Amino acid sequence: MSTHIAYALVVYTLLLIFIVSPELETKGMAIWPYLALVALVGAVIPVCRNIERRWQSLDANGSGELESQLKFDEAKLWIGAIGIPVVLMLFFKLCSTAF
C-alpha cells in the first residue's frame, strides 16, 4: 500500500500542477495559486497517512478478506488521486467562465 500511496501522491501533485494551476492563473506575479496548490497537497497527505497507518496495523490473518479490502482501498486511492484534480479543474474552469 505504501507504494500505491507514494505514486498516487506524485500523480495527484503532477495533475494539480499541470491541469489545475493553469485554471488558477492570475495576472501579474500573484503567489496565491501556488499557495493554493500547496494547501491542496497538504490537505491530502493526512488522509493518505491514515490509510497507511490502518494497513500497518492490520494483522495478516484472513488474507482473503484483506485482499479485497486492499483492492478497494487502492481503487479509492487512485480514484481520488485522479478525480480530485479533474473535479477541481472543472470547478475552476466553470467559475472563470461564469464570472
ABEGO torsion letter per residue (X at the ends): XAAAAAAAAAAAAAAAAAAAAAAABBBEBBAAAAAAAAAAAAAAAAAAAAAAAAAAABBABGAAAAAAAAAAAAAAAAAAAAAAAAAAAAAAAAAAAAX
